[in-house]
Amino acid sequence: MKEVLIKAVDAAQKFGAEYVEVRFEKLLKTMLTLKEGRVEAAKQGIENGAALRVLVKGAWGFASVGILNTETLTSAVLDACKMAKVASSRLKAPINLVKTKAVEDKVVVKSLKDPSKIPVEDKISMALTMNNIILGYDNRVKSCTVDYLDLIGTNYFLSSEGTYIEQEKLYVLSRITATAIEAGIFTFSREEIGSTSGYEIFDVETPEIVGEKVAKRAVEQLKAKSPKGGTYPAVLGPNVVGVFVHEAFGHLAEADLTLSGSILLSKLGKKIASDVVTFYDDGTINGAFGSSKYDEEGIPTQKTLLVKDGIVAGLMHSRETAHKFNTTPTGNMRAESFRVEPIIRMRNTFMEPKDHSFEELVSDIRFGYYLKSFRGGQANLDGTFQVGIQEAYEIVNGEVGEPVRNASISGNTLETLLKVDAAGKDFRLWPGRCGKGQTAFVCDGGPHVRIKEVLVGGSA
């Protein structure tokens, strides 16, 4: 394998590339979809392919191929170099990469239950069990979909600077959704389970536990009332805190988007949040869905401090953006597959916990909301955001009260962060998938958090 990749690098250098990297991946993937107890899709197969990225005259060129042999790679390298030369003629400023130390490593994933060794029939049985528990929970539950994905394999990375990494990959993910209907009222509930440790995640997040949680949430929301629109104090659950950190702040701190006009460009080193707020992006958490030892540029992942006590402390960087900001890369370059170029992506992004109990967070609120679980979210480079909530409750006189259906919160990220006045001592990460032109596996989360006021409205 290494010899073939070396030949591709040598060919690119002969064509005038000042920097070359080759990524090759070989993955075994299983995908299942079950709806209302029926298996609608079951796919299993091997994906192979190589990606080549070259820097010629200060511009990037990229090509990918599905066949690994010297002739095919050499042809792809030539195409990538031609593309880069054309692009270089239109550049305002040449691309430079910050210098890094060459690495040679082999990363092995150890799991108690290798998903590739679990028969497809057992995976279908697990999903059917979850499906049956949800549909059998209450006759008002009308639909259920269970999506399952696992992939396991190896990524190979070789650069013209001497880095060579063989890195095993393992992901297990299940997304469960359910709906309930009564008297014209429709509710929705979803949960995601994800791990980079192995299939043993389902020994903890069992079909029985997850199925009942999803069904119970859908049914309980049927008796919920609509929220009072307006500005109120709120306590956010770790699930909502995570999506807020990810959507409303995290994307702004991806250095490519920062350079594209995010509001953080003028805020580096400045206070943008209350003293309670400290954010990290961490690619080193064992078993977390966004973790790996190296990124797609061969850079070791790390725990990156983004906000410290309300002050913007850093961004997530590639080698290219690190050079522009005169800093070091953070191991955040990721690609969905060999078919696409790597871009800056979050990994496990979260708010640091503090020292309050949940009871202390709600005790001072005369009337507000406990926003426990999110439904979806979006944010813009100007800092505006909206997060839909799938499970919420009123807080009345310091106590959690009646459920609320189809709530959402919205506002300006920086204004909202300044109103965070307390954080809990609990902590949890939630797995998910992030879209930024490509899909990336991520985690986000934090503790329970109290906000002095936030705009609460109807469904997002």
C-alpha positions in Angstrom: 0.0 0.0 0.0 2.6 2.5 1.1 4.7 1.9 -2.1 1.7 2.7 -4.4 1.0 5.9 -2.5 4.7 6.9 -2.7 4.6 6.6 -6.4 1.6 8.9 -6.6 3.5 11.5 -4.5 6.6 11.2 -6.7 4.5 11.7 -9.8 2.9 14.8 -8.4 6.3 16.3 -7.5 7.5 15.7 -11.1 4.5 17.6 -12.4 5.6 20.6 -10.3 3.6 20.2 -7.0 5.3 21.8 -4.0 3.1 19.7 -1.6 1.2 16.5 -2.1 -1.0 14.3 0.1 -2.7 11.0 -0.7 -5.5 9.5 1.3 -6.7 6.0 0.7 -9.6 4.4 2.5 -11.0 0.9 2.7 -14.3 0.6 4.6 -16.9 -2.0 5.2 -20.3 -0.3 5.6 -23.7 -1.6 6.8 -26.9 0.4 6.5 -30.4 -0.5 7.6 -33.8 1.3 7.7 -36.9 -0.1 9.4 -40.3 1.6 9.3 -43.3 0.3 11.3 -41.6 -3.1 11.7 -40.7 -3.5 8.1 -37.2 -3.7 6.7 -37.2 -1.0 4.0 -33.5 -1.1 3.2 -30.5 -3.3 4.0 -27.2 -2.6 2.4 -23.7 -3.9 3.1 -20.6 -3.4 1.0 -17.0 -2.3 0.8 -16.0 1.2 -0.3 -12.5 1.8 -1.6 -11.0 4.9 -3.0 -8.1 7.4 -3.0 -8.0 11.2 -2.8 -5.1 13.3 -4.0 -4.6 16.9 -3.0 -1.7 18.9 -4.5 -0.4 22.5 -4.0 0.9 24.0 -7.2 2.0 27.6 -7.5 0.0 28.4 -4.4 -3.3 26.8 -5.4 -5.0 23.6 -4.5 -5.8 20.8 -7.0 -7.9 17.8 -6.1 -8.8 14.5 -7.6 -10.3 11.2 -6.4 -10.3 7.7 -7.9 -12.1 4.4 -7.0 -9.2 2.2 -8.2 -5.8 1.9 -6.5 -3.1 1.3 -9.0 -0.1 3.3 -10.2 -1.5 4.1 -13.6 -4.8 5.4 -12.3 -3.2 7.4 -9.5 -0.7 9.0 -11.8 -3.4 10.0 -14.2 -5.4 11.5 -11.3 -2.3 13.3 -10.0 -1.8 14.9 -13.4 -5.5 16.1 -13.4 -5.1 17.6 -9.9 -1.9 19.4 -10.9 -3.6 20.9 -14.1 -6.5 22.1 -12.0 -4.2 23.7 -9.5 -2.2 25.5 -12.2 -5.4 26.9 -13.7 -6.6 28.0 -10.2 -3.2 29.6 -9.5 -3.7 32.1 -12.3 -6.8 33.5 -10.5 -5.5 33.7 -7.0 -5.2 37.0 -5.2 -2.7 35.6 -2.8 -0.9 32.2 -2.8 -1.9 29.5 -0.3 0.8 28.7 2.3 0.8 25.9 4.9 2.2 26.2 8.4 5.1 23.8 8.9 4.4 20.7 10.9 6.5 17.8 12.2 6.4 14.6 10.1 4.6 11.6 11.8 4.7 7.9 11.2 2.1 5.9 13.1 -0.4 3.1 13.0 -3.6 3.6 15.0 -5.5 0.4 16.0 -9.2 0.5 17.2 -10.0 -1.9 19.9 -13.6 -2.8 20.5 -15.4 -5.4 22.7 -17.8 -6.0 19.9 -16.5 -5.4 16.4 -19.6 -4.5 14.3 -18.2 -6.2 11.3 -18.4 -9.5 13.2 -22.0 -9.0 14.2 -24.4 -10.8 11.7 -26.7 -8.5 9.8 -29.6 -10.6 11.1 -28.6 -9.6 14.7 -28.6 -6.0 13.8 -32.0 -6.2 12.2 -33.3 -8.0 15.3 -32.0 -5.2 17.5 -33.7 -2.6 15.4 -36.9 -4.6 15.2 -36.9 -4.9 19.0 -36.6 -1.1 19.3 -39.3 -0.6 16.7 -41.7 -3.0 18.4 -41.2 -1.4 21.8 -42.0 2.0 20.5 -45.1 1.0 18.5 -46.3 -1.1 21.4 -45.9 1.6 24.0 -49.2 3.3 23.4 -51.8 3.1 20.6 -51.3 6.8 20.0 -47.8 6.2 18.6 -48.4 5.9 14.9 -45.0 5.7 13.2 -41.5 4.7 14.0 -38.3 4.7 11.9 -35.0 3.1 13.0 -31.9 3.9 10.9 -28.7 2.0 11.6 -25.2 2.5 10.3 -21.9 1.0 11.0 -18.6 1.4 9.2 -15.2 -0.1 10.0 -12.0 0.0 8.0 -8.7 1.8 7.6 -7.5 5.2 6.3 -4.0 5.5 4.9 -2.4 9.0 4.7 0.9 9.8 3.0 2.4 13.3 2.4 5.4 14.6 0.5 6.7 15.9 3.8 7.3 12.4 5.2 4.1 11.8 7.2 2.6 8.2 6.9 -0.4 7.2 9.0 -2.5 4.0 9.0 -5.6 4.8 11.1 -8.4 2.4 11.7 -11.9 3.8 11.8 -15.0 2.5 13.5 -18.4 4.2 13.8 -21.7 2.8 15.0 -24.8 5.0 14.8 -28.6 4.6 15.2 -31.2 7.3 14.7 -34.7 6.6 16.0 -37.8 8.7 15.3 -41.4 8.3 16.3 -44.6 10.3 16.0 -47.8 10.3 18.0 -51.3 11.6 17.1 -54.4 12.4 19.2 -57.3 14.8 18.5 -55.5 16.4 15.6 -52.3 17.0 17.7 -49.1 15.7 16.1 -45.9 15.2 18.1 -42.4 14.1 17.2 -39.6 12.4 19.1 -36.1 11.4 18.1 -32.9 10.0 19.7 -29.5 9.3 18.3 -27.0 6.7 19.6 -23.4 6.8 18.4 -20.0 5.5 19.4 -16.5 5.0 18.1 -15.9 2.2 20.6 -18.0 -0.6 19.1 -21.3 -2.4 18.9 -21.2 -2.7 22.7 -22.9 0.7 22.9 -26.2 -1.2 22.5 -25.4 -3.0 25.8 -25.7 0.4 27.5 -28.2 2.1 25.2 -30.3 -1.0 24.9 -33.4 -1.2 22.6 -35.6 -1.4 25.6 -34.2 1.8 27.2 -34.0 3.8 24.0 -37.4 2.6 22.7 -39.3 3.5 25.8 -37.6 6.9 26.0 -38.5 7.8 22.4 -42.1 6.6 22.7 -42.7 8.2 26.1 -41.5 11.6 24.9 -43.8 11.5 21.9 -46.8 10.5 24.0 -46.2 13.0 26.9 -46.0 15.9 24.4 -49.6 15.2 23.3 -50.9 16.7 26.6 -48.5 19.6 26.4 -49.6 23.2 25.7 -48.1 25.8 23.4 -45.5 28.1 24.9 -46.2 31.8 25.7 -44.4 33.7 23.1 -41.9 36.3 24.5 -38.7 36.7 26.4 -38.3 34.6 29.5 -35.5 33.0 31.6 -34.7 29.5 30.7 -32.8 26.5 31.8 -31.3 24.5 28.9 -30.6 20.8 29.1 -27.2 19.4 28.0 -28.8 18.3 24.8 -29.9 21.8 23.9 -26.7 23.4 25.2 -24.8 21.1 22.9 -26.7 22.1 19.8 -26.6 25.7 20.7 -22.8 25.6 21.2 -22.4 23.7 17.9 -24.8 25.6 15.7 -24.8 29.1 17.2 -21.1 29.3 18.1 -19.1 26.4 16.8 -19.5 27.1 13.1 -18.5 30.7 13.6 -15.3 29.4 15.1 -14.3 27.2 12.2 -11.5 29.4 10.8 -12.6 29.0 7.1 -16.0 30.4 8.0 -14.5 33.0 10.3 -12.5 34.2 7.3 -15.7 34.1 5.2 -17.3 36.7 7.3 -18.4 35.3 10.6 -18.9 37.8 13.4 -16.0 36.2 15.4 -13.3 37.7 13.0 -13.3 41.0 14.9 -13.8 39.4 18.3 -10.6 37.3 18.8 -9.3 38.1 22.3 -12.4 40.0 23.1 -15.2 39.3 25.6 -18.3 38.0 23.9 -20.0 36.0 26.7 -20.5 36.0 30.5 -17.7 34.8 32.8 -19.6 31.5 33.1 -19.0 30.5 29.5 -16.0 28.3 28.5 -16.2 26.3 25.3 -13.9 23.6 23.9 -13.7 21.5 20.8 -11.9 18.2 21.6 -11.0 15.4 19.3 -9.3 13.2 21.9 -12.2 12.0 24.0 -12.2 8.2 24.1 -15.2 6.7 22.4 -16.8 10.1 21.5 -18.4 10.3 18.1 -16.1 13.1 16.8 -12.8 11.6 18.0 -9.8 10.3 16.2 -6.1 10.5 16.7 -5.3 12.3 13.5 -7.2 14.5 11.0 -7.2 14.3 7.2 -4.0 16.4 7.0 -2.1 14.0 9.3 -2.3 16.5 12.2 -2.9 15.1 15.7 -6.2 16.1 17.2 -6.3 18.1 20.4 -8.5 19.8 23.0 -8.9 23.3 21.6 -10.0 26.1 23.8 -12.4 28.3 22.0 -13.8 30.6 24.7 -12.3 31.1 28.2 -14.4 32.8 30.8 -16.4 34.6 28.1 -13.3 35.7 26.0 -12.7 34.3 22.5 -9.5 32.3 23.0 -9.1 30.4 19.7 -10.5 28.9 16.5 -10.5 25.5 14.8 -7.7 25.5 12.1 -6.3 23.8 9.1 -2.7 24.1 8.1 -3.8 26.8 5.6 -5.8 28.9 8.1 -3.2 28.4 10.8 -0.6 30.1 8.6 -3.0 33.0 8.0 -3.6 33.5 11.7 0.1 32.8 12.6 -0.9 29.9 14.9 -0.9 26.1 14.9 -3.3 23.7 13.2 -5.8 22.0 15.6 -6.6 18.7 13.9 -10.0 19.7 12.6 -9.6 18.9 8.9 -12.1 16.2 8.0 -13.6 14.7 4.8 -16.8 12.7 4.5 -15.0 10.2 2.1 -12.2 9.9 -0.4 -14.5 11.6 -2.9 -14.2 15.1 -1.4 -11.6 17.5 -0.1 -11.1 17.9 3.7 -12.5 21.0 5.3 -12.5 22.4 8.8 -15.1 20.6 10.9 -16.0 20.4 14.6 -15.4 17.2 16.6 -16.7 17.1 20.2 -17.8 20.6 21.0 -19.1 21.5 24.4 -19.5 24.0 27.3 -17.5 23.4 30.4 -19.5 22.5 33.6 -19.5 24.6 36.7 -20.9 23.9 40.2 -24.6 24.4 40.4 -27.2 21.7 41.0 -30.2 21.5 38.8 -32.4 22.6 41.7 -30.3 25.7 42.2 -30.6 26.6 38.5 -34.5 26.6 38.5 -35.1 27.8 42.1 -34.8 31.5 41.3 -37.1 31.5 38.3 -40.6 32.8 38.9 -41.8 31.9 35.4 -39.7 30.5 32.6 -38.9 27.4 30.7 -36.9 24.2 31.0 -35.8 23.3 27.5 -34.7 19.7 27.8 -34.2 18.3 24.3 -33.7 19.8 20.9 -35.4 19.0 17.6 -33.2 20.9 15.2 -31.2 24.0 14.8 -29.6 26.5 12.4 -27.4 29.6 12.6 -26.0 32.2 10.3 -22.6 33.9 10.0 -24.1 37.1 11.3 -24.7 35.4 14.6 -28.5 34.9 14.5 -29.8 31.5 15.4 -32.9 29.4 15.9 -33.2 26.1 17.8 -36.3 24.0 17.8 -37.2 22.1 21.0 -38.8 18.7 21.1 -39.2 18.4 24.9 -39.9 21.4 27.2 -41.6 22.3 30.4 -42.7 25.4 32.2 -40.8 26.5 35.3 -43.2 28.1 37.9 -42.0 29.5 41.2 -38.8 27.5 41.1 -40.4 24.2 40.1 -40.6 22.3 36.8 -44.2 22.3 35.8 -46.4 21.3 32.9 -45.0 20.2 29.5 -44.8 22.6 26.5 -45.1 21.5 22.9 -43.3 22.8 19.8 -41.2 25.5 21.5 -38.2 27.2 19.9 -35.6 29.7 21.0 -34.0 32.3 18.7 -31.9 35.4 18.9 -28.3 36.7 18.5 -25.6 34.4 19.7 -23.4 37.0 21.3 -26.2 38.7 23.1 -27.5 35.4 24.4 -24.1 34.2 25.6 -23.8 37.4 27.7 -27.0 36.4 29.5 -25.7 33.0 30.6 -25.6 33.4 34.4 -25.1 29.9 35.8 -24.1 26.4 34.7 -24.6 23.0 36.3 -22.0 20.5 37.6 -23.4 17.7 35.4 -22.1 16.9 32.0 -23.1 14.9 28.9 -22.2 14.6 25.3 -24.6 13.7 22.6 -23.7 12.1 19.2 -24.9 13.4 15.9 -24.1 14.3 12.3 -23.2 17.8 11.0 -23.8 19.1 7.5 -21.4 21.6 5.9 -21.6 20.5 2.3 -20.4 17.2 3.7 -21.6 15.0 6.6 -19.3 14.6 9.6 -19.9 12.6 12.8 -19.7 14.8 15.9 -20.6 15.1 19.5 -21.8 18.2 21.4 -23.1 18.9 24.9 -22.3 20.3 28.3 -24.1 20.8 31.6 -27.5 22.3 32.4 -27.2 26.1 31.8 -29.4 29.0 32.9 -30.0 32.0 30.7 -31.4 35.2 32.2 -33.6 35.7 29.2 -34.1 34.3 25.7 -36.8 34.7 23.0 -39.2 31.8 23.2 -41.6 31.1 20.3 -43.4 28.4 18.4 -41.9 25.4 16.6 -38.8 25.7 14.4 
